[in-house]
């Protein structure tokens, strides 16, 4: 069992076969390629609360990466293809019910892409990309175990 949602997400993405050899971090992205990082996003977590205190919630987060960059068309297409493939992997895993492990009292229900990979910043040597995602989950009422 994991201790936090972020720990479950990090373990989940470390299993992605698309990730190249590189550094994987949480809340920190270095300046050299290839690096990956997860960071939480700002959102209201509660979608619906039930009478017993249980709730349907969301956890928005970003998958960031630092990749080698060039104005070369072939390299740019390869970078864009990686993010398209990553989004397809996330959606396929979610549809198959392969979701991140959650802390006690919580059960993952779906993982969705909010915004596919896009470049946030680039120099002549590397670029910073981001995919925005949301994890929807059930949180049991305080003091009750999740089914």
C-alpha positions in Angstrom: 0.0 0.0 0.0 1.2 3.5 -0.8 1.2 6.4 1.7 0.0 9.1 -0.7 -1.7 9.6 -4.1 1.5 11.1 -5.5 3.5 8.0 -4.4 1.0 5.8 -6.2 1.2 8.0 -9.4 5.0 7.9 -9.4 5.0 4.1 -9.1 2.4 3.9 -11.8 4.3 6.1 -14.3 7.6 4.3 -13.6 6.0 1.2 -15.1 5.3 3.0 -18.4 7.3 1.3 -21.2 7.6 4.5 -23.2 9.8 6.3 -20.7 13.4 6.5 -21.9 16.4 6.1 -19.5 16.4 9.3 -17.5 15.7 10.8 -14.2 12.2 10.6 -12.7 11.3 13.1 -10.0 8.4 14.5 -8.1 7.9 18.3 -8.0 11.3 19.0 -9.5 12.4 19.0 -13.2 16.1 19.5 -13.9 17.6 21.4 -16.8 19.1 18.5 -18.7 17.4 16.0 -20.9 16.0 13.4 -20.4 14.1 14.0 -17.2 10.5 13.4 -16.1 8.6 14.8 -13.2 5.1 14.7 -11.7 3.7 17.8 -10.0 0.3 18.3 -8.4 -2.0 20.9 -9.9 -4.4 23.3 -8.2 -8.0 22.2 -8.2 -10.9 21.6 -5.9 -10.6 17.9 -4.9 -14.2 17.1 -4.1 -16.6 16.4 -6.9 -19.5 14.8 -4.9 -20.0 14.1 -1.2 -22.4 11.4 0.0 -24.5 11.4 3.2 -22.2 9.0 4.9 -19.2 11.3 4.4 -17.6 9.3 1.5 -16.9 11.2 -1.7 -15.9 11.1 -5.3 -12.7 13.2 -5.8 -10.2 14.3 -8.3 -6.5 14.8 -8.2 -5.2 16.9 -11.0 -1.5 16.7 -11.8 1.0 17.3 -14.5 3.5 15.0 -16.2 6.4 17.1 -17.2 9.6 16.3 -19.1 12.7 17.8 -20.3 13.7 16.5 -23.8 16.5 17.2 -26.2 15.3 19.8 -28.7 16.2 20.8 -32.2 14.4 22.7 -35.0 14.9 19.6 -37.0 11.5 18.4 -38.3 12.2 14.7 -37.7 13.2 15.3 -34.0 10.2 17.5 -33.4 7.9 14.8 -34.8 9.5 12.2 -32.6 8.9 14.4 -29.5 5.3 15.0 -30.4 4.8 11.3 -31.1 6.1 10.4 -27.6 3.4 12.6 -26.0 0.7 11.2 -28.2 1.8 7.7 -27.3 2.0 8.6 -23.6 -1.6 9.9 -23.7 -2.8 6.8 -25.5 -1.0 4.6 -22.9 -2.7 6.4 -20.0 -6.2 6.2 -21.7 -5.7 2.5 -22.6 -4.5 1.6 -19.1 -7.5 3.4 -17.5 -10.0 1.7 -19.9 -8.4 -1.7 -19.0 -8.8 -0.9 -15.2 -5.0 -0.7 -14.7 -4.9 2.3 -12.3 -2.5 3.6 -9.7 -2.4 2.1 -6.3 -4.0 4.4 -3.7 -3.6 5.0 0.0 -5.9 3.3 2.4 -9.6 4.4 2.2 -9.2 5.4 -1.5 -10.0 3.6 -4.7 -8.9 4.8 -8.2 -11.7 4.9 -10.7 -10.3 6.6 -13.8 -7.2 8.4 -15.1 -7.8 10.9 -17.9 -5.8 13.3 -20.0 -7.0 16.9 -19.7 -4.5 18.4 -22.1 -2.1 16.4 -24.4 1.6 17.0 -24.4 2.6 20.5 -25.3 5.8 22.5 -25.2 6.0 25.1 -22.5 9.5 26.4 -23.1 12.5 25.7 -25.4 16.1 26.6 -25.9 18.2 25.5 -28.9 19.2 22.4 -26.9 16.2 21.2 -24.8 12.5 21.7 -24.3 10.1 21.5 -21.4 6.9 19.6 -22.2 3.8 19.0 -20.1 0.7 16.7 -20.1 -2.2 17.7 -17.8 -4.0 14.8 -16.2 -6.7 14.0 -13.6 -7.2 11.0 -11.4 -10.8 10.4 -10.3 -11.2 8.3 -7.2 -13.5 7.3 -4.4 -12.6 8.2 -0.8 -14.4 6.3 1.9 -16.1 8.0 4.8 -13.7 8.7 7.7 -13.4 5.6 9.9 -14.8 3.3 7.3 -12.9 0.9 5.0 -13.2 1.2 1.2 -14.9 -1.9 -0.3 
